[in-house]
Amino acid sequence: MKLNKLYDLAEKENIKIYDWQIEDCNGIYLNYDKINAIALNYDEFGTYIEEKCTLAHELGHYYYDASYSLYSDYNTISKQEYKAKKWSYYTLVPYKKLKSAIKNRY
């Protein structure tokens, strides 16, 4: 999926995206009182691919309802992060393309 399509998904879902300088972090997903937002640290992205992967991951938190609080335990955080990564992998690398790459030994 192209980067602009990810931004279109966020807009469609009414998820606000902010440029925010987050220390040691490329992005975060915020869900508070049914308000959804993504903060991206654009200064940390070296390439558009990093931006694309980060945005896809943060959208994964939204689509798989994988949010957690600051006070969540390690297991909860790990499970929610796994869900977000899973969504981003499925979105960025569709199964048919992955299957084709494996078949062609890429």
C-alpha positions as CSV (number, residue, x, y, z in Angstrom):
1,M,0.0,0.0,0.0
2,K,1.3,3.4,-0.9
3,L,2.0,6.0,1.8
4,N,-0.7,8.4,0.6
5,K,-3.3,5.6,0.9
6,L,-2.4,5.2,4.5
7,Y,-3.0,8.9,5.1
8,D,-6.3,8.5,3.2
9,L,-7.3,5.7,5.6
10,A,-6.5,7.9,8.6
11,E,-8.6,10.7,7.2
12,K,-11.5,8.4,6.3
13,E,-11.5,7.1,9.9
14,N,-11.2,10.7,11.3
15,I,-7.9,10.0,12.9
16,K,-5.9,13.3,13.3
17,I,-2.2,13.1,12.5
18,Y,0.2,15.4,14.3
19,D,3.8,16.2,13.9
20,W,5.2,15.8,17.4
21,Q,8.7,15.6,18.6
22,I,8.6,12.4,20.7
23,E,11.9,11.4,22.4
24,D,13.2,8.0,21.3
25,C,10.0,7.2,19.4
26,N,8.9,7.5,15.8
27,G,5.2,7.5,16.4
28,I,2.3,6.8,18.9
29,Y,-1.4,6.1,18.6
30,L,-3.6,7.9,21.1
31,N,-7.2,6.9,22.0
32,Y,-8.8,9.0,24.6
33,D,-12.6,9.3,25.2
34,K,-13.3,8.1,21.6
35,I,-10.9,10.6,20.1
36,N,-8.2,9.0,17.9
37,A,-4.9,10.6,16.9
38,I,-1.5,9.6,15.7
39,A,1.6,11.6,16.5
40,L,4.5,11.1,14.1
41,N,8.0,12.3,14.8
42,Y,8.8,13.4,11.2
43,D,12.3,14.5,12.2
44,E,13.2,10.8,13.0
45,F,12.3,9.5,9.5
46,G,15.3,9.0,7.2
47,T,13.1,7.7,4.3
48,Y,9.5,7.7,3.3
49,I,9.6,3.9,4.0
50,E,10.2,4.6,7.7
51,E,7.3,7.0,7.6
52,K,5.1,4.4,5.8
53,C,6.0,1.6,8.2
54,T,5.5,3.8,11.3
55,L,2.1,5.1,10.1
56,A,1.0,1.6,9.2
57,H,1.9,0.3,12.6
58,E,0.1,3.1,14.4
59,L,-3.0,2.6,12.2
60,G,-2.8,-1.1,13.3
61,H,-3.4,0.0,16.8
62,Y,-6.6,1.7,15.7
63,Y,-7.9,-1.1,13.4
64,Y,-7.1,-4.0,15.8
65,D,-8.2,-2.0,18.9
66,A,-4.7,-2.5,20.2
67,S,-4.3,0.4,22.6
68,Y,-3.0,0.4,26.1
69,S,-2.4,2.8,29.0
70,L,0.9,4.1,30.2
71,Y,0.5,1.9,33.3
72,S,-0.1,-1.4,31.4
73,D,1.9,-4.4,32.3
74,Y,4.6,-5.8,30.0
75,N,2.4,-8.7,28.7
76,T,-0.5,-6.4,27.7
77,I,1.9,-4.0,25.9
78,S,3.5,-6.9,24.1
79,K,0.2,-8.3,23.0
80,Q,-1.1,-4.9,21.7
81,E,2.2,-4.1,19.9
82,Y,2.0,-7.6,18.2
83,K,-1.5,-6.9,17.0
84,A,-0.5,-3.5,15.6
85,K,2.5,-5.0,13.8
86,K,0.4,-7.8,12.4
87,W,-2.0,-5.3,10.8
88,S,0.8,-3.3,9.3
89,Y,2.5,-6.5,7.9
90,Y,-0.8,-7.6,6.3
91,T,-1.4,-4.1,4.9
92,L,2.1,-3.5,3.6
93,V,2.8,-7.0,2.3
94,P,-0.3,-8.5,0.9
95,Y,-0.5,-12.3,1.1
96,K,-0.5,-12.7,-2.7
97,K,2.6,-10.7,-3.1
98,L,4.4,-12.5,-0.3
99,K,3.4,-15.9,-1.8
100,S,4.6,-14.8,-5.2
101,A,8.0,-13.5,-3.8
102,I,8.5,-16.8,-2.0
103,K,7.6,-18.8,-5.2
104,N,10.1,-16.7,-7.2
105,R,12.7,-16.9,-4.4
106,Y,13.0,-13.2,-3.7
